[in-house]
Amino acid sequence: MDEPFAALDAQTRDLLHDELERIWAETGRTIIFVTHNVREAIRLGDRVALLTFRPGRVKREFPVDLPRPRSLEDVDVARAAREILDELREEINRSLEEEYNTGPKTIVPAEGQP
């Protein structure tokens, strides 16, 4: 699934997260889910693979050992997402350096943002 919920409003996305999890629990099928939303990856996944900036290779896998059901608002989901976001920022900074050839850049989160 390649970002199937990206264009949806938050309420519909939450409902479809629940539905996808129900389908997965009933079928036991493996689902590969692509998303740019780290909390969504933690909410739905058993493991999260962080890809590198060009070429896109697996930089690191993060196991998700949180009990289900999970919610995007869960403190444990946010805590797990923080670790991944820290490494993701490294890749974003690499992409900015390469795109603009202006030396190291650092993304600083807006006040109040993780």
C-alpha positions as CSV (number, residue, x, y, z in Angstrom):
1,M,0.0,0.0,0.0
2,D,1.6,3.2,-1.1
3,E,0.3,6.1,1.0
4,P,-3.3,5.1,0.7
5,F,-4.6,7.5,3.4
6,A,-2.5,10.6,2.5
7,A,-5.3,12.6,1.0
8,L,-7.9,11.8,3.6
9,D,-9.2,14.0,6.4
10,A,-8.1,12.9,9.9
11,Q,-11.5,11.3,10.9
12,T,-11.7,9.2,7.8
13,R,-8.0,8.2,8.1
14,D,-8.6,7.1,11.7
15,L,-11.6,4.9,10.7
16,L,-9.6,3.4,7.9
17,H,-6.7,2.7,10.2
18,D,-9.1,0.7,12.4
19,E,-10.5,-1.1,9.4
20,L,-7.1,-2.0,8.0
21,E,-6.1,-3.3,11.4
22,R,-9.3,-5.4,11.6
23,I,-8.6,-6.9,8.1
24,W,-5.0,-7.7,9.0
25,A,-6.1,-9.4,12.3
26,E,-8.7,-11.5,10.5
27,T,-6.5,-12.5,7.5
28,G,-3.0,-12.6,9.0
29,R,-1.7,-11.3,5.7
30,T,1.5,-9.4,5.4
31,I,0.9,-5.7,4.5
32,I,3.7,-3.5,3.3
33,F,2.6,0.1,4.0
34,V,4.4,3.1,2.7
35,T,3.9,6.4,4.5
36,H,5.7,9.6,5.3
37,N,3.8,9.9,8.5
38,V,6.0,8.4,11.3
39,R,3.1,8.2,13.8
40,E,1.0,6.4,11.3
41,A,3.8,3.9,10.7
42,I,4.0,3.3,14.5
43,R,0.2,3.1,14.8
44,L,-0.1,0.4,12.2
45,G,3.2,-1.4,12.0
46,D,5.1,-4.2,13.7
47,R,8.3,-2.7,12.4
48,V,9.3,0.5,10.6
49,A,12.0,0.7,8.0
50,L,13.7,4.1,7.6
51,L,15.1,4.7,4.1
52,T,18.1,6.7,3.2
53,F,18.1,9.7,0.8
54,R,19.3,8.8,-2.6
55,P,19.7,6.0,-3.1
56,G,16.7,4.8,-1.1
57,R,18.1,2.0,1.0
58,V,17.1,0.7,4.4
59,K,19.1,2.8,6.9
60,R,17.6,1.1,9.9
61,E,14.6,-1.0,11.1
62,F,12.8,-0.1,14.2
63,P,10.7,-2.9,15.9
64,V,7.3,-1.7,17.2
65,D,6.7,-3.6,20.4
66,L,3.6,-1.7,21.6
67,P,0.3,-3.4,22.6
68,R,-2.6,-3.1,20.2
69,P,-4.9,-1.4,19.7
70,R,-2.8,1.8,19.3
71,S,-3.8,5.4,18.7
72,L,-2.0,8.2,17.0
73,E,-2.4,10.2,20.3
74,D,-0.9,7.5,22.5
75,V,2.2,8.7,24.5
76,D,4.0,5.5,23.7
77,V,3.4,6.0,20.0
78,A,4.7,9.6,20.2
79,R,7.8,8.4,22.1
80,A,8.6,5.7,19.5
81,A,8.1,8.2,16.7
82,R,10.6,10.6,18.3
83,E,13.4,8.1,17.9
84,I,12.6,7.6,14.2
85,L,12.1,11.3,13.6
86,D,15.6,12.1,15.0
87,E,17.2,9.8,12.4
88,L,14.8,11.0,9.7
89,R,15.9,14.6,10.2
90,E,19.5,13.5,9.5
91,E,18.3,12.2,6.1
92,I,16.3,15.4,5.4
93,N,19.4,17.5,6.2
94,R,21.5,15.3,3.8
95,S,18.9,15.9,1.1
96,L,19.0,19.7,1.6
97,E,22.8,19.7,1.4
98,E,22.7,17.8,-1.8
99,E,19.8,19.7,-3.4
100,Y,21.2,23.1,-2.7
101,N,24.9,22.4,-2.6
102,T,25.3,25.1,0.1
103,G,26.8,23.1,2.9
104,P,25.2,21.6,6.0
105,K,21.7,22.7,6.9
106,T,19.8,21.9,10.0
107,I,16.1,21.6,10.3
108,V,14.9,23.0,13.6
109,P,11.4,22.1,14.5
110,A,8.9,25.0,15.0
111,E,8.2,25.8,18.6
112,G,5.8,23.3,20.1
113,Q,6.6,20.7,17.3
114,P,8.3,17.4,18.0
